């Protein structure tokens, strides 16, 4: 699926309708990809969610190009297909909600993952640090900032 020719090609009602349909088709595919990614991340299937990255990027590029084309020809589309433009605006509101949900789920997964890695790193640093006592006779706990680097294997 590729974005259509250019804004100049919207010269009649049929080309206006086709431009809107093309953008809606791209939006459908992007929405499906975002919904699938969101579902996979929520289920903890991060590796499976990562496989959708290229498709999501491709659809986002097509969406950007085609929405720019529609935006440029907005006056022509408004004249020949005002109902389609109104439908597209309503659909964009739902799309924005889906996009916000996707971004929230991804940010949450990122924060949780980062918290787990920081916790593991801190625990490893604590276990590797020598046990020493201060002048007061109390044990010193090692600083989590001074922990050695940690290596992770992504092939597991």
Residue, then its C-alpha position, 0 to 999 in steps of 0.5 A: x500500500x502506498x500513498x497516492x500521487x499528490x495534492x494536485x491530483x485531487x481535482x474532483x469528487x471521485x479523487x477526493x473520495x479516494x483520498x479519504x478512503x486511502x487515508x482511512x485504509x492506512x489508519x485501519x491498518x495502523x490501528x490494528x497494529x497498535x491494538x495488537x502491540x498494546x495487547x501483546x505488551x499488556x499480556x507481557x509478550x514483549x518479544x512478540x510486540x517488538x516484531x510489530x515495530x517495522x509494520x508500525x513504522x511503515x504504516x506511520x510513514x504512510x499515514x503521515x504522507x497521506x494525511x499531509x496530502x489530505x490536509x493540503x487538499x482540505x479545501x477541495x475535499x471540503x467542497x466535494x466530500x464534506x461528509x467524508x471529511x467530517x467522518x475522518x475527523x471523528x475517526x481521528x478522535x478515536x485514533x488519538x485515544x487508541x494512540x494515547x492508550x498504546x503510549x501509556x502501555x508502552x511507557x508503563x512497560x518501560x518503567x516496570x522493566x527499568x525498575x526491575x533492572x535497577x532492583x536487580x542491579x542494586x541487589x547484585x551490588x549489595x551482595x558483591x560489596x564487602x561487609x564493613x563497619x563504620x566508626x559507630x560500629x554499624x555496618x555500612x551499606x554500599x551505595x547503589x550508585x557505585x555498583x559495577x556494570x551489569x550485562x544482560x543477555x537478550x537471547x534468552 
